[in-house]
């Protein structure tokens, strides 16, 4: 994200001559003290240094090359075996061959943030021009970023090494570099505390010289710090981390469990309170298009830059790669990311019920819709299905297609397997959500890009985080269904216990949990949540493995046959967390590897 995410003001300057000269410093504390003293003597160079710390914020919609959360979950299948997702899916991930490795880069960012925090007070120019408040704000931004990078490490690797406040000099003895991992709960407490410290100083809105400024969008705010804390504590309360007896042998050198085997219900309360704190700021709201059109509202979440639902977004990004990989070949795209049949089946019907519970659902026959023959599986679905999935014979306009036309995925069709040796959907679907129709950089494209910030945290997630945590801690609390219904109302489907088409209230905690999980799967689809959700809930072994799609090797009616996708998405017990690379283990021999690696 950090784009700087919402950053219009403090532009990322890491490619300037200054940063070329100081590149080594950005990897670790440099030994050129004159250069570093100069950095923290001038306002501009200190701000450039801070901008570089922001630059590590992940660009998580780059799902092909940089982040595996979509293509290695049960949400979607990627077209190409050459993608780094492929070895993960077939079980070839190991400590010596780690695609999507982030341990080293996040620690670079953490070291840089610590150095900034420790030295920004030396900047006399900022003190003279802006006084101590700007120094304090910059320190809070760096503190927030450091905590956020720790969180990114924890969700991918589990317990991490807490480096403390002081940066280790490059000429330190080898023993000073041998720092063990802390228990997960200790990591959570530290990161949550750092986020609280940052939130206490950060402004509610991006500011310049103490005044709210749209030019500063992307800078850290109080809401961003509280939102990261809310997700951190939700994960920490979940079964993977809270009372997990399956990891009894995963212990520190002194025998302390890395993961607590004792279930603590108060962790759910802490998570609920954290999510509610974001909501209670009162500055965010679910995006709704003024027209009242549900699809436009769903589009606007992603395409209306800096709208009031967005809490943490990144301006500088490569989201156009998402666009072109999700665009049909017929429109100049690459047919690269296809929802699985399991994901298609997860969408509600327009009556608000899951397909298995709805009389509206059918897998037989076809319906003529304005001259297009639509398989009945795709009829009467909720708006988020039509917003999120391009299915056979659905209509499309975008890329190099100047007018709306049907998109087909069967064998001999314009997007089918016969038309290209690699660029075809292996599931018979493409993701449509957050795909910019104005991007045209694929085959035959003219280089147009539909630029926009990417969202990392938004209010819809906070509502679902709050409902989930509160249901676990205090089932039956009226806020649970209230906030679940707010998400459903914006999605244009019937709510629980409210309205003419109201659905029955879930009967108990377990029933409500199932509904919250189902809602979360759809509302947050393809946004990078599912990979972590199925692990923290400990359901990955049940939902991963053999996945399905339509039969892209057939034409006609035979296309609409559920078949296994070409690549299974394997899940092994070691896959709860990424392995720490052998290189890092050799550098810090105090680190204990994750289980199964």
Secondary structure, 3 states (H helix, E strand, C coil): CCCCECCCCCCCCCCCHHHHHCHHHHHCCCCCHHHHHHHCCCHHHHHHHHHHHHCCCCCCCCCCCCCCCCCCCCCEEECCCCCCHHHHHCCCCECCECCCCCHHHHHHHHHHHHHHHHHHHHCHHHHHHHCHHHHHHHHHHHHHHHHHHHHHHHHHHCCCCCCCCCCCCCCCCHHHHCCCCCCHHHHHHHHHHHHHHHHHHCCCCCEECCEECHHHCCCCCHHHHHHHHHHHHHHHHCCCCECCHHHCCCECCCCCECCECCCCCHHHHHHHHHHHHHHCCCCCCCCCCCCCCHHHHHHHHHHCCCCCCEEEEECCCCHHHHHHHHCCHHHCCCCCEEECHHHHHHCEECCCCEHHHCCCCCCCCEEEECCEEEEHHHCCECHHHHHHEECCCEEEEECCEEEEEEECCCCCCCCCHHHCCCCCCCCCCEECCCCCCCCECCCCCCCECCCCCEEEEEHHHHHHHHHHHHHHHCCCCHHHHHHHHHHHHHHCCCCECCCCCCECCCCCHHHHHHHHHHHHHHHCCCCCCHHHHHHHCCCHHHHCECCEECCCCCCHHHHHCCEECCCCECCCHHHHCCCCCHHHHHHCCCCCCCCCC
